[in-house]
Amino acid sequence: MPVTPAAVECFPFKDLIHGRCGLTCDGLGEAPLLQAIDRRMNTLNVRDVGLYYTRVLLDDDEFGALVSLLTINETYFFREPEHFELLTRRLMPRFLARRLDQGPVRLLSAGCSTGEEPYSLAIALSEAFGPAGVGRLARITGADIDRAALERARAGRYGAFSFRSLDARRRQGWFTPLSSGGGELAPEIRALVTFEPLNLLDPVPEEPDERFEIIFCRNVSIYFDEATRRHIQANLRRRLADDGVLIVGASETLANDLGLFHMVEEDGLFYFSGTPEPLSPPSSGPAILSAPPSLAAARPPVTRPTPPAPRTPARAAAVPLAPPSSSLAPPSSLAPPSPVPAASRTPAPPPQAPGVDLDTVRVLLRDKRAAEAHAVLRDALSRAPGNNALRLLDAFVLLHLRQHDDAETLAQAVLEGDSWSTEACLILGFVARARGASDEALRWFKQAVYARHDCWVGHYYVAESYRGTGALEPARRAYRLALRQVEAHPDPDGGVRLPLDLPVREIRFLCQRHGGQAPGPLLSPISGGPGHGA
């Protein structure tokens, strides 16, 4: 019999997990916690929740096994590829020139999950400096709290999902095909990376045994509150060499500008430095220390001053969805309707939800009470089963509950009566995106834009979809379109009747950056709606 919320609430699992590793299991995290506890109790043949809690409390291995079921191992090779360009063309040549006769440059991939990021570092450096040279010039460490994920990383065998943004040249050059459709990483690349367990919240001595010149900690902090992010940053600061750099995910930049590091802008990218003076390019050096031949003279990096006042922490610029499945093949029911000429389509105005206020659902989602929002909407739908506004709101709530099949069914039902529902197209795009069906997601987001040309959310996710597949020029164009629309209509819901509640200020920043425009002042005010920073 599955464990119940009431049984779990009798024991402080949530406090224990948050205190030890920073993960929050309230709201959307509660259902995965219940499932994880139930799964571990069945594996251990433990019937009493209290006995199992005691085991988790006293047994570090069992705590790790439970946390392993809670962590989201959503990663893939060469995610945000511009960071690897920055590494090979800018940062590594400078560190190598400065560390002559001081040993290899030390790189840490913190929160590396199943290893795609540190192995991407190894591949990028091997292509830039040669596999034999990398072994002498760099030492790469991948670290994560999830020991099961680390074992998978050491094995170096990956499914198709891990290759979704990897070009054919790299896949053919560094992987041996497997009958499953995945690939096995070349042994010379695996040999360049060492894996070790790491809890980002564990205390770090003021003088640790080893410091790193470059730390990648990308798409990790989005799962933590500001206090936890600050704690993690303080620990990373101790692990970082005095002149080292910290690279975070693009959508995390503003949320991690907490005053512990100096923000540096270079080539349109942002990273953090331990010193106010950014690392200057080398004047000269041995041939083995030079950058790849295509490196042009770099524009000097610019340090941005630390803002004088704290800001509201940014959230990830995406609807919180469950991790995609390992399959890239979308279900046939996701095929969007064929476009029709612009002159023949007249999108209906956004439907209204009778008896259910949009802001009520918004507040419930902000408070991580998606299950309660779902119950309210189901009750309303029982009285008005054919109401499209209620269907769309409920479908959106189901995304938060990770019930993607049900969300898809509701959105498809709306499209049967209104094939140009912008909200339904966005929801189906989010469903496809959560399943890892990048091409399908792109088609749905395009459909949303066809239905409503001024929907900046649609333009933004078109751009994100293009960038995720490596189509950088179409992505830049879409980011520029999104930027124009978001500046004209800075509504956190994008003008649609869904409580998207997206961080407008951060979206604007990302569109400027990826669209090839210089970002404006980080503190410039822009309307972000309730709950957003100025």
VEXDREN-2710 file (C-alpha; in Angstrom, 1 decimal):
% VEXDREN-2710
k/r/px/py/pz
1/MET/0.0/0.0/0.0
2/PRO/1.5/3.4/-1.0
3/VAL/2.6/5.7/1.8
4/THR/0.2/8.6/2.4
5/PRO/1.0/12.3/2.9
6/ALA/-0.3/12.0/6.4
7/ALA/2.1/9.2/7.3
8/VAL/5.1/11.1/5.9
9/GLU/4.1/14.4/7.6
10/CYS/4.5/12.7/11.0
11/PHE/8.3/12.6/10.3
12/PRO/10.5/15.5/9.2
13/PHE/11.7/14.1/5.9
14/LYS/11.4/17.4/4.2
15/ASP/13.4/19.3/6.8
16/LEU/16.1/16.6/6.8
17/ILE/16.5/16.7/3.1
18/HIS/16.4/20.5/2.9
19/GLY/18.9/20.8/5.7
20/ARG/21.4/18.3/4.3
21/CYS/21.3/19.1/0.6
22/GLY/19.1/22.1/0.0
23/LEU/16.3/20.4/-2.0
24/THR/12.8/21.6/-1.3
25/CYS/10.1/18.9/-1.2
26/ASP/7.1/21.1/-0.6
27/GLY/4.5/21.8/-3.3
28/LEU/5.5/20.2/-6.6
29/GLY/8.2/18.3/-4.8
30/GLU/5.9/16.5/-2.4
31/ALA/4.6/13.9/-4.9
32/PRO/8.1/12.8/-6.0
33/LEU/9.1/12.6/-2.3
34/LEU/6.2/10.2/-1.5
35/GLN/7.0/8.1/-4.5
36/ALA/10.7/7.9/-3.6
37/ILE/9.9/6.9/0.0
38/ASP/7.5/4.3/-1.1
39/ARG/10.0/2.9/-3.6
40/ARG/12.8/2.7/-1.1
41/MET/10.6/1.1/1.6
42/ASN/9.5/-1.5/-0.9
43/THR/13.1/-2.2/-1.9
44/LEU/14.1/-2.6/1.7
45/ASN/10.9/-4.4/2.6
46/VAL/10.2/-1.9/5.4
47/ARG/6.6/-1.4/6.3
48/ASP/6.8/1.3/8.9
49/VAL/7.5/4.9/7.8
50/GLY/9.0/5.8/11.2
51/LEU/11.5/2.9/11.0
52/TYR/12.4/4.0/7.5
53/TYR/12.9/7.6/8.6
54/THR/15.2/6.5/11.4
55/ARG/17.2/4.6/8.8
56/VAL/17.5/7.6/6.5
57/LEU/18.5/9.7/9.5
58/LEU/21.3/7.4/10.6
59/ASP/22.5/5.7/7.3
60/ASP/24.3/8.1/4.9
61/ASP/24.0/5.5/2.1
62/GLU/20.3/5.2/2.5
63/PHE/19.9/9.0/2.6
64/GLY/21.9/9.1/-0.6
65/ALA/19.7/6.4/-2.2
66/LEU/16.6/8.4/-1.3
67/VAL/18.0/11.7/-2.6
68/SER/19.1/10.0/-5.8
69/LEU/15.4/9.4/-6.6
70/LEU/14.6/13.1/-6.0
71/THR/17.3/14.7/-8.1
72/ILE/16.4/15.7/-11.7
73/ASN/19.1/14.4/-13.9
74/GLU/18.1/16.5/-16.9
75/THR/21.3/17.1/-18.9
76/TYR/22.9/16.5/-22.3
77/PHE/26.1/17.0/-24.1
78/PHE/27.2/20.6/-25.0
79/ARG/24.2/22.2/-23.3
80/GLU/24.6/26.0/-23.8
81/PRO/27.4/25.5/-26.3
82/GLU/28.6/29.1/-26.1
83/HIS/30.1/28.4/-22.6
84/PHE/32.4/25.8/-24.2
85/GLU/33.5/28.3/-26.8
86/LEU/34.3/30.8/-24.0
87/LEU/36.3/28.1/-22.2
88/THR/38.5/27.0/-25.2
89/ARG/38.9/30.4/-26.9
90/ARG/39.2/32.7/-24.0
91/LEU/39.6/31.3/-20.5
92/MET/41.9/28.3/-21.0
93/PRO/44.6/30.1/-23.0
94/ARG/44.8/32.8/-20.3
95/PHE/45.0/30.3/-17.4
96/LEU/47.5/28.2/-19.2
97/ALA/49.7/31.2/-19.9
98/ARG/49.5/32.3/-16.2
99/ARG/50.2/28.8/-14.8
100/LEU/53.4/27.9/-16.6
101/ASP/55.2/25.3/-14.5
102/GLN/52.4/25.4/-11.9
103/GLY/50.6/22.2/-13.0
104/PRO/47.4/21.7/-15.0
105/VAL/44.4/24.0/-15.0
106/ARG/41.8/22.5/-12.6
107/LEU/38.2/22.4/-13.7
108/LEU/35.2/21.4/-11.6
109/SER/31.8/20.5/-12.9
110/ALA/29.7/20.9/-9.8
111/GLY/26.3/19.1/-9.9
112/CYS/27.4/17.1/-12.9
113/SER/24.6/14.5/-12.7
114/THR/25.4/11.7/-15.2
115/GLY/28.5/13.3/-16.6
116/GLU/27.5/14.9/-19.8
117/GLU/28.9/18.3/-18.8
118/PRO/32.4/17.3/-17.6
119/TYR/32.7/15.0/-20.6
120/SER/31.7/17.9/-22.9
121/LEU/34.5/19.9/-21.2
122/ALA/36.9/17.1/-22.0
123/ILE/35.8/16.9/-25.6
124/ALA/35.9/20.6/-26.2
125/LEU/39.4/20.8/-24.7
126/SER/40.6/17.8/-26.7
127/GLU/39.4/19.4/-29.9
128/ALA/41.1/22.6/-29.0
129/PHE/44.5/21.3/-27.7
130/GLY/44.6/17.6/-28.7
131/PRO/43.6/14.6/-26.4
132/ALA/47.2/14.0/-25.4
133/GLY/47.8/17.7/-24.6
134/VAL/44.6/17.9/-22.4
135/GLY/45.9/15.3/-20.1
136/ARG/48.9/17.5/-19.3
137/LEU/47.2/20.9/-19.4
138/ALA/43.9/20.3/-17.6
139/ARG/42.4/18.2/-14.7
140/ILE/38.7/17.8/-14.9
141/THR/36.6/16.7/-11.9
142/GLY/32.8/15.9/-12.1
143/ALA/31.0/16.0/-8.7
144/ASP/27.4/15.4/-7.6
145/ILE/25.5/14.4/-4.6
146/ASP/23.8/11.6/-6.5
147/ARG/26.1/8.5/-6.3
148/ALA/23.9/6.5/-8.7
149/ALA/24.3/9.2/-11.3
150/LEU/28.0/9.2/-10.8
151/GLU/28.2/5.5/-11.4
152/ARG/26.3/6.0/-14.7
153/ALA/28.8/8.8/-15.5
154/ARG/31.7/6.5/-15.0
155/ALA/30.2/3.9/-17.3
156/GLY/30.2/6.5/-20.1
157/ARG/27.1/4.9/-21.9
158/TYR/24.3/7.3/-22.9
159/GLY/20.9/7.2/-24.5
160/ALA/19.6/9.2/-27.4
161/PHE/18.3/12.0/-25.1
162/SER/21.8/12.9/-24.1
163/PHE/22.7/13.6/-27.7
164/ARG/19.9/15.9/-28.6
165/SER/22.1/19.0/-29.2
166/LEU/25.3/17.1/-30.3
167/ASP/26.2/17.5/-33.9
168/ALA/26.9/14.4/-36.0
169/ARG/30.6/15.1/-36.3
170/ARG/31.2/15.0/-32.6
171/ARG/28.9/12.0/-32.1
172/GLN/30.7/10.0/-34.8
173/GLY/34.1/11.1/-33.6
174/TRP/33.8/10.5/-29.9
175/PHE/31.1/7.8/-29.4
176/THR/30.7/4.2/-30.5
177/PRO/27.1/3.4/-31.5
178/LEU/25.0/1.1/-29.3
179/SER/22.2/-1.2/-30.4
180/SER/19.9/0.8/-28.2
181/GLY/20.4/3.9/-30.3
182/GLY/22.7/5.5/-27.8
183/GLY/26.5/5.7/-27.7
184/GLU/29.5/4.8/-25.6
185/LEU/32.0/7.5/-25.0
186/ALA/35.6/7.0/-26.2
187/PRO/37.9/5.7/-23.5
188/GLU/40.4/8.5/-24.0
189/ILE/37.8/11.1/-23.1
190/ARG/36.6/9.1/-20.1
191/ALA/40.1/8.9/-18.9
192/LEU/40.3/12.7/-18.7
193/VAL/37.5/13.0/-16.1
194/THR/37.5/12.0/-12.4
195/PHE/34.2/11.7/-10.6
196/GLU/33.6/12.2/-6.9
197/PRO/30.6/12.7/-4.6
198/LEU/29.9/16.2/-3.5
199/ASN/27.2/17.9/-1.4
200/LEU/27.2/21.6/-2.3
201/LEU/26.1/22.4/1.2
202/ASP/28.8/20.5/3.1
203/PRO/31.3/22.9/4.9
204/VAL/34.4/23.8/3.0
205/PRO/37.6/24.6/5.0
206/GLU/38.9/28.2/4.6
207/GLU/42.0/26.6/3.0
208/PRO/40.8/23.5/1.1
209/ASP/43.2/20.9/-0.2
210/GLU/42.5/21.8/-3.8
211/ARG/41.2/24.9/-5.5
212/PHE/39.9/25.2/-9.0
213/GLU/40.6/27.8/-11.7
214/ILE/37.3/27.2/-13.4
215/ILE/34.1/25.9/-11.9
216/PHE/31.0/25.1/-13.9
217/CYS/27.8/25.0/-11.8
218/ARG/25.1/25.4/-14.4
219/ASN/21.4/24.8/-14.1
220/VAL/21.8/23.7/-10.5
221/SER/20.9/26.7/-8.4
222/ILE/17.4/27.1/-10.0
223/TYR/16.2/24.4/-7.6
224/PHE/17.3/26.3/-4.5
225/ASP/16.0/29.3/-2.6
226/GLU/18.1/32.4/-2.2
227/ALA/19.5/31.5/1.3
228/THR/20.6/28.1/-0.1
229/ARG/22.1/29.7/-3.2
230/ARG/24.1/32.1/-1.0
231/HIS/25.4/29.2/1.1
232/ILE/26.4/27.3/-2.0
233/GLN/28.1/30.3/-3.5
234/ALA/30.1/30.8/-0.3
235/ASN/31.3/27.2/-0.5
236/LEU/32.2/27.5/-4.2
237/ARG/34.1/30.7/-3.4
238/ARG/36.3/28.8/-1.0
239/ARG/36.9/26.1/-3.7
240/LEU/37.8/28.7/-6.3
241/ALA/41.3/29.9/-6.9
242/ASP/41.8/33.6/-6.2
243/ASP/41.7/34.5/-9.9
244/GLY/39.3/31.7/-10.8
245/VAL/35.9/32.0/-12.6
246/LEU/32.5/30.6/-11.9
247/ILE/30.2/29.8/-14.8
248/VAL/26.5/29.3/-14.2
249/GLY/23.5/28.7/-16.5
250/ALA/22.3/31.5/-18.7
251/SER/18.9/31.7/-17.0
252/GLU/20.6/31.7/-13.5
253/THR/22.9/34.7/-14.0
254/LEU/20.9/37.3/-12.3
255/ALA/19.7/35.0/-9.5
256/ASN/23.3/34.3/-8.6
257/ASP/24.5/37.9/-8.6
258/LEU/24.4/38.0/-4.8
259/GLY/27.5/40.1/-4.2
260/LEU/29.9/37.2/-3.4
261/PHE/31.5/37.4/-6.8
262/HIS/32.1/40.0/-9.5
263/MET/30.1/39.7/-12.6
264/VAL/32.1/39.8/-15.8
265/GLU/30.8/40.3/-19.4
266/GLU/32.8/39.0/-22.3
267/ASP/31.7/38.2/-25.9
268/GLY/28.1/38.8/-24.8
269/LEU/28.4/36.1/-22.1
270/PHE/28.4/36.6/-18.3
271/TYR/30.4/34.7/-15.7
272/PHE/31.6/35.4/-12.2
273/SER/35.1/36.2/-11.0
274/GLY/36.7/36.0/-7.6
275/THR/38.6/39.2/-8.2
276/PRO/37.5/42.7/-9.3
277/GLU/40.0/42.7/-12.2
278/PRO/38.9/40.2/-14.9
279/LEU/41.5/37.7/-16.2
280/SER/43.4/39.5/-19.0
281/PRO/44.4/37.8/-22.2
282/PRO/47.9/36.4/-22.5
283/SER/50.5/38.5/-24.4
284/SER/52.3/35.5/-25.7
285/GLY/53.2/31.9/-24.8
286/PRO/54.4/28.6/-26.2
287/ALA/52.5/27.1/-29.1
288/ILE/50.8/24.5/-26.9
289/LEU/49.3/27.3/-24.8
290/SER/47.9/29.2/-27.6
291/ALA/44.2/29.3/-28.4
292/PRO/42.7/27.4/-31.4
293/PRO/43.6/29.0/-34.7
294/SER/40.2/30.6/-35.2
295/LEU/40.6/32.7/-32.1
296/ALA/40.5/36.4/-33.0
297/ALA/41.7/39.2/-30.8
298/ALA/39.2/39.3/-27.9
299/ARG/37.4/42.4/-26.7
300/PRO/38.6/42.9/-23.2
301/PRO/36.3/41.4/-20.6
302/VAL/34.3/44.0/-18.6
303/THR/33.6/43.7/-14.9
304/ARG/30.1/44.8/-14.0
305/PRO/29.9/46.5/-10.6
306/THR/28.1/44.6/-7.8
307/PRO/24.7/46.3/-7.4
308/PRO/24.3/48.3/-4.2
309/ALA/21.0/46.8/-3.2
310/PRO/19.6/43.3/-3.2
311/ARG/17.2/42.3/-5.8
312/THR/14.3/39.8/-5.9
313/PRO/15.9/36.5/-6.9
314/ALA/15.2/35.5/-10.4
315/ARG/13.5/32.3/-11.3
316/ALA/14.2/30.0/-14.2
317/ALA/12.8/31.4/-17.4
318/ALA/10.6/28.5/-18.0
319/VAL/7.4/26.9/-16.7
320/PRO/8.5/24.3/-14.1
321/LEU/8.1/21.0/-15.9
322/ALA/9.1/17.4/-15.1
323/PRO/12.3/16.1/-16.7
324/PRO/11.9/14.9/-20.2
325/SER/11.7/11.2/-20.9
326/SER/14.7/9.4/-22.5
327/SER/12.8/9.1/-25.8
328/LEU/12.9/11.7/-28.4
329/ALA/10.0/10.3/-30.4
330/PRO/6.9/12.3/-29.7
331/PRO/3.5/10.6/-29.7
332/SER/1.6/10.8/-32.9
333/SER/-1.2/12.8/-31.1
334/LEU/1.2/15.8/-30.8
335/ALA/1.1/16.6/-34.5
336/PRO/-0.2/20.2/-34.8
337/PRO/-2.9/21.3/-37.2
338/SER/-1.7/22.5/-40.6
339/PRO/-1.3/26.3/-40.8
340/VAL/-4.0/28.2/-42.6
341/PRO/-3.6/31.5/-44.5
342/ALA/-3.4/34.5/-42.2
343/ALA/-6.4/36.1/-43.9
344/SER/-8.7/33.1/-43.1
345/ARG/-7.9/32.8/-39.4
346/THR/-9.4/35.0/-36.8
347/PRO/-8.4/33.8/-33.4
348/ALA/-11.1/34.0/-30.8
349/PRO/-10.6/36.2/-27.8
350/PRO/-9.1/34.4/-24.8
351/PRO/-11.9/32.5/-23.0
352/GLN/-12.9/33.4/-19.5
353/ALA/-13.2/30.8/-16.7
354/PRO/-16.5/31.2/-15.0
355/GLY/-16.4/30.9/-11.2
356/VAL/-12.6/30.6/-11.1
357/ASP/-10.4/33.6/-10.9
358/LEU/-7.1/33.5/-12.8
359/ASP/-5.3/35.1/-10.0
360/THR/-6.6/32.5/-7.5
361/VAL/-4.9/29.8/-9.6
362/ARG/-1.8/32.0/-9.8
363/VAL/-1.6/32.4/-6.1
364/LEU/-2.1/28.7/-5.5
365/LEU/0.7/27.9/-7.9
366/ARG/3.1/30.4/-6.4
367/ASP/2.4/28.8/-3.0
368/LYS/3.2/25.4/-4.5
369/ARG/-0.4/24.2/-4.0
370/ALA/-0.9/22.8/-7.5
371/ALA/-2.9/19.9/-6.2
372/GLU/-5.3/22.3/-4.5
373/ALA/-5.6/24.3/-7.7
374/HIS/-6.3/21.1/-9.6
375/ALA/-9.1/20.2/-7.2
376/VAL/-10.7/23.6/-7.5
377/LEU/-10.6/23.4/-11.3
378/ARG/-11.9/19.9/-11.4
379/ASP/-14.9/20.9/-9.2
380/ALA/-15.6/23.8/-11.6
381/LEU/-15.3/21.5/-14.6
382/SER/-17.8/19.1/-13.1
383/ARG/-20.3/21.9/-13.4
384/ALA/-19.1/23.2/-16.8
385/PRO/-17.4/20.2/-18.5
386/GLY/-17.1/21.9/-21.9
387/ASN/-15.6/25.2/-20.8
388/ASN/-12.4/25.8/-22.6
389/ALA/-11.1/28.4/-20.2
390/LEU/-11.3/25.8/-17.3
391/ARG/-9.7/23.1/-19.5
392/LEU/-6.8/25.3/-20.3
393/LEU/-6.2/26.4/-16.7
394/ASP/-6.5/22.8/-15.5
395/ALA/-4.1/21.6/-18.2
396/PHE/-1.6/24.2/-17.1
397/VAL/-1.9/23.1/-13.5
398/LEU/-1.4/19.5/-14.6
399/LEU/2.0/20.5/-16.1
400/HIS/3.0/21.6/-12.6
401/LEU/1.9/18.2/-11.3
402/ARG/3.9/16.5/-14.1
403/GLN/0.7/14.8/-15.4
404/HIS/1.7/15.5/-19.0
405/ASP/-0.7/13.0/-20.7
406/ASP/-3.7/14.5/-19.0
407/ALA/-2.5/18.1/-19.8
408/GLU/-2.1/17.1/-23.4
409/THR/-5.6/15.5/-23.5
410/LEU/-7.3/18.7/-22.2
411/ALA/-5.3/21.0/-24.6
412/GLN/-6.2/18.8/-27.6
413/ALA/-9.8/18.9/-26.6
414/VAL/-9.7/22.7/-26.7
415/LEU/-8.1/22.6/-30.1
416/GLU/-10.9/20.4/-31.5
417/GLY/-13.2/23.4/-31.0
418/ASP/-10.6/26.2/-31.5
419/SER/-7.7/25.1/-33.6
420/TRP/-6.0/28.5/-33.1
421/SER/-6.1/28.6/-29.3
422/THR/-2.8/30.2/-28.4
423/GLU/-3.0/28.9/-24.9
424/ALA/-3.5/25.3/-26.0
425/CYS/-0.6/25.5/-28.5
426/LEU/1.7/26.8/-25.7
427/ILE/0.6/24.0/-23.3
428/LEU/1.3/21.4/-26.0
429/GLY/4.6/23.0/-26.6
430/PHE/5.5/22.7/-23.0
431/VAL/4.3/19.1/-23.0
432/ALA/6.5/18.3/-26.0
433/ARG/9.4/20.2/-24.4
434/ALA/9.1/18.2/-21.2
435/ARG/9.2/15.0/-23.1
436/GLY/12.3/16.0/-24.9
437/ALA/10.5/16.2/-28.3
438/SER/12.4/19.4/-29.4
439/ASP/11.1/19.5/-33.0
440/GLU/7.5/19.0/-31.9
441/ALA/7.8/21.6/-29.3
442/LEU/9.2/24.1/-31.9
443/ARG/6.2/23.4/-34.1
444/TRP/3.7/24.0/-31.4
445/PHE/5.4/27.3/-30.3
446/LYS/5.4/28.4/-33.9
447/GLN/1.7/27.6/-34.0
448/ALA/1.2/29.8/-31.0
449/VAL/3.0/32.7/-32.8
450/TYR/0.9/32.1/-35.9
451/ALA/-2.2/32.4/-33.8
452/ARG/-1.0/35.5/-32.0
453/HIS/1.9/37.3/-33.5
454/ASP/2.4/39.6/-30.4
455/CYS/2.7/36.6/-28.0
456/TRP/6.3/37.2/-26.7
457/VAL/6.1/33.9/-24.8
458/GLY/5.7/32.0/-28.1
459/HIS/8.6/33.9/-29.7
460/TYR/10.8/33.3/-26.7
461/TYR/10.2/29.5/-26.7
462/VAL/10.6/29.3/-30.5
463/ALA/14.1/30.9/-29.8
464/GLU/14.8/28.5/-27.0
465/SER/13.8/25.5/-29.1
466/TYR/16.0/26.6/-32.0
467/ARG/19.0/27.2/-29.6
468/GLY/18.5/23.8/-28.0
469/THR/19.0/22.1/-31.4
470/GLY/22.0/24.2/-32.3
471/ALA/20.2/26.4/-34.9
472/LEU/21.8/29.6/-33.6
473/GLU/20.9/32.0/-36.4
474/PRO/17.1/31.3/-36.4
475/ALA/17.4/31.4/-32.6
476/ARG/18.9/34.9/-32.7
477/ARG/16.1/36.2/-35.0
478/ALA/13.5/34.7/-32.7
479/TYR/15.1/36.2/-29.6
480/ARG/15.1/39.6/-31.3
481/LEU/11.4/39.2/-32.1
482/ALA/10.7/38.2/-28.5
483/LEU/12.6/41.2/-27.2
484/ARG/10.6/43.6/-29.3
485/GLN/7.4/42.1/-28.1
486/VAL/8.3/41.8/-24.5
487/GLU/9.4/45.5/-24.4
488/ALA/6.1/46.5/-26.1
489/HIS/4.0/44.2/-23.9
490/PRO/5.9/43.4/-20.6
491/ASP/3.1/41.2/-19.2
492/PRO/4.5/38.2/-17.2
493/ASP/1.7/36.1/-18.7
494/GLY/2.6/37.1/-22.2
495/GLY/-1.0/38.4/-22.8
496/VAL/-2.6/34.9/-22.6
497/ARG/-5.1/33.6/-20.1
498/LEU/-2.6/31.4/-18.3
499/PRO/-0.8/32.2/-15.0
500/LEU/2.6/31.8/-16.6
501/ASP/4.0/34.4/-14.2
502/LEU/7.4/34.5/-16.1
503/PRO/10.2/36.8/-14.9
504/VAL/10.0/39.5/-17.5
505/ARG/13.2/41.3/-16.5
506/GLU/15.3/38.1/-16.8
507/ILE/13.6/37.2/-20.1
508/ARG/14.5/40.6/-21.5
509/PHE/18.1/40.1/-20.4
510/LEU/18.3/36.6/-22.0
511/CYS/16.8/37.9/-25.3
512/GLN/19.3/40.7/-25.5
513/ARG/22.1/38.3/-24.8
514/HIS/21.2/35.5/-27.1
515/GLY/19.8/37.9/-29.8
516/GLY/23.2/39.5/-30.2
517/GLN/22.3/42.8/-28.5
518/ALA/24.3/44.3/-25.6
519/PRO/22.2/43.9/-22.5
520/GLY/21.0/47.1/-20.9
521/PRO/21.7/48.1/-17.3
522/LEU/21.0/45.1/-15.0
523/LEU/19.0/47.4/-12.7
524/SER/16.9/49.1/-15.3
525/PRO/13.3/48.9/-14.3
526/ILE/10.8/47.0/-16.4
527/SER/7.4/46.0/-15.4
528/GLY/7.4/42.5/-14.2
529/GLY/4.0/42.1/-12.6
530/PRO/3.4/41.0/-9.0
531/GLY/6.2/39.0/-7.4
532/HIS/8.9/40.1/-9.8
533/GLY/11.9/42.4/-9.3
534/ALA/11.8/46.0/-10.5
END
